[in-house]
Amino acid sequence: MHINLHLLRIFFMVADHRSFSRAAEVLRVSQPAVSKAVRELEHQLDLTLIERGSGGARGTKGVRLTDSGSALYEHARGIFALERAALEDIRARIGNQRGRLVVGASTTVAGYWLPPYVAALSTGLPSIDVRVVVGNTQSIAQALIDCELDVALVEGAVDDPRIVATHWRDDQMRLVAHSAAPVARRRKLGTVELNRQPWLMREPGSGTRLVTEDIMQTAGIEPDRRVELGSNEGIARAVAAGLGVAILPECVVRDLAQLGRLKYLRHPESCRIRPLYLLQLRERPPSPLVRAFTAILAERHG
């Protein structure tokens, strides 16, 4: 058995107003159409819902419900109350008065670039819940494809036809070493000296790792020893402890360089600008919250 919601709504209005004529006015249809709809619902359910008395169907006297009609009226009231609540919630979400935004971010973006933008969104829309998911570029891109994220910001190139990657801003890369290391005192570095150094690198799938490997390939650097660490901050502190050299975003190493614990090395291939990208699913229309967030990204950066 199925209940026709259109017919149920008409019956509900009749029962709620206790009048066929009043229901017709509210629904902006003719009274005969209302009467016909109620009879059709009774026929479909094989139940009498309204007691037919003198004038009841003509709307001249108050409508009286049968026991079955009273029961159905209570169910209908719950159904349409839930409908109103759903509409109110959707309207609030369209107006960004409530909702949840899940932002994916690669580690450098999450730690150094993203916080002011999330703060701006939360200040402007205080009822919005924001969750930031952090991972390397590859894992964030996959989470976006799996619809676990609404939008993402990463530091590595993503080549997937399901994703639209839009340039957001640029990130300066630097080759660094411990400030007291012999290599840090060299005015000019060659491939031989750099090959002798232990190189600290991120794990596969990291945007920083991709840039580092590209620079090394361009410069012909093939180090004898590589050390892999899972975060840029961990690599920066390991370099500051004298473990080796690394190519890292300047925003990660700036404070350590200002404190004199790290030194930027001069090498023509290592000082590179890399783009940061905004990622969105190609076939997924942006929600009002995503549009609000991307507007903040563009406005505050611009």
C-alpha positions as CSV (number, residue, x, y, z in Angstrom):
1,M,0.0,0.0,0.0
2,H,1.2,3.5,-0.9
3,I,-0.1,6.8,0.3
4,N,-0.3,9.6,-2.3
5,L,1.3,12.5,-0.6
6,H,-0.5,15.0,-2.7
7,L,-3.9,13.6,-1.7
8,L,-2.7,13.3,1.9
9,R,-1.8,17.0,2.0
10,I,-5.3,17.9,0.8
11,F,-6.9,15.7,3.4
12,F,-4.6,17.2,6.0
13,M,-5.6,20.7,5.2
14,V,-9.3,19.8,5.3
15,A,-8.9,18.1,8.7
16,D,-6.7,20.8,10.0
17,H,-9.1,23.6,9.1
18,R,-12.2,21.4,9.6
19,S,-13.5,22.8,6.4
20,F,-13.5,21.9,2.7
21,S,-13.9,25.5,1.6
22,R,-11.2,26.8,3.8
23,A,-8.8,24.1,2.6
24,A,-9.6,25.0,-0.9
25,E,-8.8,28.7,-0.2
26,V,-5.5,27.9,1.4
27,L,-4.5,25.4,-1.4
28,R,-5.8,27.8,-4.1
29,V,-7.9,25.2,-5.8
30,S,-11.6,24.7,-6.2
31,Q,-13.7,23.1,-3.5
32,P,-14.9,20.3,-5.8
33,A,-11.3,19.5,-6.5
34,V,-10.7,19.2,-2.7
35,S,-13.7,17.0,-2.3
36,K,-12.6,14.8,-5.2
37,A,-9.1,14.4,-3.7
38,V,-10.4,13.3,-0.3
39,R,-12.8,10.8,-1.9
40,E,-9.9,9.5,-4.1
41,L,-7.7,9.0,-0.9
42,E,-10.5,7.2,0.8
43,H,-10.9,4.9,-2.2
44,Q,-7.1,4.2,-2.4
45,L,-7.0,3.4,1.4
46,D,-10.4,1.6,1.4
47,L,-11.3,3.7,4.5
48,T,-13.8,6.3,5.3
49,L,-11.9,9.3,6.7
50,I,-14.6,12.0,6.9
51,E,-18.2,11.5,8.2
52,R,-20.6,12.7,5.5
53,G,-23.4,14.7,7.1
54,S,-25.6,17.5,6.1
55,G,-23.4,20.2,4.5
56,G,-20.1,18.7,5.7
57,A,-18.7,18.0,2.3
58,R,-20.0,21.4,1.1
59,G,-18.0,23.2,3.9
60,T,-21.1,24.8,5.5
61,K,-20.5,22.9,8.7
62,G,-17.4,21.8,10.5
63,V,-15.9,18.6,9.1
64,R,-16.0,15.6,11.4
65,L,-13.3,12.9,11.1
66,T,-13.9,9.2,11.6
67,D,-11.7,7.2,13.9
68,S,-9.5,6.2,10.9
69,G,-9.5,9.8,9.7
70,S,-8.3,11.0,13.1
71,A,-5.5,8.5,13.2
72,L,-4.4,9.4,9.6
73,Y,-4.6,13.1,10.5
74,E,-2.1,12.6,13.4
75,H,0.3,10.7,11.1
76,A,-0.1,13.4,8.5
77,R,0.6,16.1,11.0
78,G,3.9,14.4,11.9
79,I,4.9,13.9,8.2
80,F,4.3,17.5,7.3
81,A,5.9,18.8,10.4
82,L,9.0,16.9,9.4
83,E,8.7,18.3,5.9
84,R,8.7,21.9,7.4
85,A,11.7,21.1,9.6
86,A,13.6,19.7,6.5
87,L,12.8,22.8,4.5
88,E,13.8,25.2,7.3
89,D,17.1,23.3,7.7
90,I,17.8,23.4,3.9
91,R,16.9,27.2,3.8
92,A,19.4,27.7,6.7
93,R,22.1,25.8,4.9
94,I,21.5,27.7,1.7
95,G,21.9,30.9,3.7
96,N,25.0,29.5,5.5
97,Q,23.3,29.8,8.8
98,R,24.2,26.2,9.7
99,G,26.1,23.3,8.2
100,R,29.5,21.6,8.1
101,L,32.5,22.1,5.9
102,V,35.2,19.5,5.6
103,V,38.4,20.9,4.2
104,G,41.3,18.6,3.1
105,A,44.8,20.1,3.3
106,S,48.3,18.8,2.7
107,T,50.5,19.2,5.8
108,T,52.3,22.4,4.9
109,V,49.0,24.1,3.8
110,A,47.3,22.9,7.0
111,G,50.0,24.1,9.3
112,Y,51.0,27.4,7.7
113,W,48.6,28.7,5.1
114,L,45.1,27.5,6.1
115,P,44.5,28.8,9.6
116,P,43.7,32.4,8.8
117,Y,41.2,31.4,6.1
118,V,39.4,29.0,8.5
119,A,39.4,31.7,11.1
120,A,37.8,34.2,8.7
121,L,35.1,31.7,7.7
122,S,34.3,30.9,11.4
123,T,34.2,34.5,12.3
124,G,31.8,35.4,9.5
125,L,29.7,32.3,9.9
126,P,29.9,31.4,13.6
127,S,27.2,28.6,13.4
128,I,29.2,26.6,10.8
129,D,31.2,23.6,11.9
130,V,34.6,23.3,10.1
131,R,36.7,20.2,10.1
132,V,40.2,20.0,8.6
133,V,41.5,16.7,7.4
134,V,45.3,16.6,7.0
135,G,47.4,14.3,4.8
136,N,49.9,14.3,2.0
137,T,48.8,15.5,-1.4
138,Q,48.0,12.1,-2.8
139,S,45.9,11.0,0.2
140,I,44.0,14.3,0.2
141,A,43.2,13.9,-3.5
142,Q,41.9,10.4,-3.0
143,A,39.8,11.5,0.0
144,L,38.2,14.2,-2.2
145,I,37.5,11.6,-4.9
146,D,35.9,9.4,-2.3
147,C,33.6,12.3,-1.3
148,E,35.0,12.4,2.2
149,L,35.9,16.1,1.7
150,D,34.0,19.1,0.3
151,V,37.1,20.9,-1.0
152,A,40.9,20.6,-0.6
153,L,44.1,22.7,-0.7
154,V,47.4,21.0,-1.6
155,E,51.0,21.8,-2.5
156,G,51.5,19.2,-5.2
157,A,50.2,18.7,-8.7
158,V,47.2,16.4,-9.1
159,D,46.7,14.8,-12.5
160,D,43.2,13.2,-12.3
161,P,40.4,13.9,-14.7
162,R,37.9,13.7,-11.9
163,I,39.5,16.7,-10.1
164,V,39.6,20.4,-11.1
165,A,42.8,21.9,-9.8
166,T,42.9,25.7,-9.7
167,H,46.0,27.7,-8.9
168,W,45.6,29.3,-5.5
169,R,48.9,30.9,-4.5
170,D,52.6,30.2,-4.6
171,D,55.1,28.8,-2.1
172,Q,58.8,29.5,-2.0
173,M,61.1,26.5,-1.7
174,R,64.6,26.6,0.0
175,L,67.6,24.3,0.2
176,V,68.7,24.4,3.9
177,A,71.4,23.0,6.1
178,H,72.6,23.4,9.7
179,S,74.1,26.9,10.0
180,A,77.4,25.4,11.3
181,A,77.7,22.6,8.7
182,P,80.7,22.9,6.3
183,V,78.4,22.9,3.3
184,A,76.7,26.0,4.7
185,R,79.9,28.0,4.5
186,R,80.4,27.4,0.8
187,R,79.6,30.4,-1.4
188,K,78.8,28.2,-4.4
189,L,77.7,24.6,-4.3
190,G,78.2,22.0,-6.9
191,T,76.7,18.6,-7.5
192,V,79.6,16.7,-6.0
193,E,79.2,18.5,-2.6
194,L,75.5,18.0,-2.5
195,N,75.8,14.3,-3.4
196,R,77.9,13.8,-0.3
197,Q,75.3,15.2,2.0
198,P,72.5,13.0,3.6
199,W,69.3,14.2,2.1
200,L,66.2,14.4,4.2
201,M,63.0,13.8,2.3
202,R,59.2,13.3,2.7
203,E,57.4,10.1,2.0
204,P,56.1,9.2,-1.5
205,G,52.9,11.0,-2.3
206,S,54.0,14.3,-0.7
207,G,54.0,17.4,-2.7
208,T,57.3,18.5,-1.1
209,R,58.8,15.1,-2.1
210,L,57.7,15.6,-5.7
211,V,59.3,19.1,-5.9
212,T,62.5,17.8,-4.2
213,E,62.8,14.9,-6.7
214,D,62.2,17.2,-9.6
215,I,64.9,19.6,-8.5
216,M,67.4,16.8,-7.8
217,Q,66.7,15.3,-11.3
218,T,67.2,18.7,-13.0
219,A,70.4,19.4,-11.1
220,G,71.7,15.9,-11.5
221,I,71.9,15.3,-7.8
222,E,72.1,11.6,-6.7
223,P,72.9,11.5,-3.0
224,D,74.6,8.6,-1.5
225,R,72.2,8.6,1.5
226,R,68.6,9.5,1.9
227,V,66.6,9.8,5.1
228,E,62.8,9.7,4.9
229,L,60.6,11.5,7.5
230,G,56.9,12.0,7.6
231,S,56.6,15.7,8.1
232,N,58.2,18.9,7.0
233,E,58.5,20.1,10.6
234,G,60.3,17.0,11.5
235,I,62.7,17.4,8.6
236,A,63.4,21.0,9.5
237,R,64.3,20.1,13.0
238,A,66.4,17.2,11.9
239,V,68.3,19.6,9.6
240,A,68.7,22.0,12.5
241,A,70.2,19.2,14.5
242,G,72.8,18.6,11.8
243,L,71.4,15.4,10.2
244,G,71.7,16.6,6.6
245,V,70.2,18.9,4.0
246,A,66.7,19.3,2.7
247,I,64.5,21.3,0.3
248,L,61.6,22.7,2.3
249,P,58.9,25.4,2.0
250,E,60.3,28.7,3.3
251,C,57.3,29.2,5.6
252,V,58.4,26.0,7.4
253,V,62.1,27.0,7.9
254,R,61.8,30.8,8.2
255,D,61.8,30.9,12.0
256,L,64.7,28.5,12.4
257,A,66.7,30.5,9.8
258,Q,66.0,33.7,11.7
259,L,67.2,32.1,14.9
260,G,70.4,31.1,13.1
261,R,69.8,27.4,13.4
262,L,69.4,26.9,9.7
263,K,71.0,28.5,6.7
264,Y,69.7,28.9,3.2
265,L,72.1,27.3,0.7
266,R,72.9,28.9,-2.6
267,H,72.2,26.7,-5.5
268,P,70.6,27.8,-8.8
269,E,68.1,25.0,-9.1
270,S,66.9,24.7,-5.5
271,C,65.3,28.2,-5.0
272,R,62.1,27.4,-6.7
273,I,58.5,28.7,-6.6
274,R,55.9,26.0,-6.4
275,P,52.2,26.5,-6.9
276,L,49.5,25.6,-4.3
277,Y,46.2,24.3,-5.7
278,L,42.5,24.4,-4.8
279,L,41.0,21.0,-5.6
280,Q,37.3,20.3,-6.3
281,L,35.5,17.4,-7.8
282,R,34.6,18.0,-11.4
283,E,31.1,16.5,-11.3
284,R,30.1,17.8,-7.9
285,P,28.5,21.3,-7.8
286,P,29.9,23.4,-5.0
287,S,27.6,23.9,-2.0
288,P,26.9,27.3,-0.6
289,L,29.5,26.7,2.1
290,V,32.1,25.8,-0.4
291,R,31.4,28.9,-2.4
292,A,31.7,31.0,0.7
293,F,35.0,29.4,1.6
294,T,36.5,29.7,-1.9
295,A,35.4,33.4,-1.9
296,I,37.4,33.9,1.3
297,L,40.4,32.2,-0.3
298,A,40.3,34.5,-3.3
299,E,39.5,37.7,-1.4
300,R,42.1,37.4,1.4
301,H,44.8,36.2,-1.0
302,G,44.0,38.9,-3.5
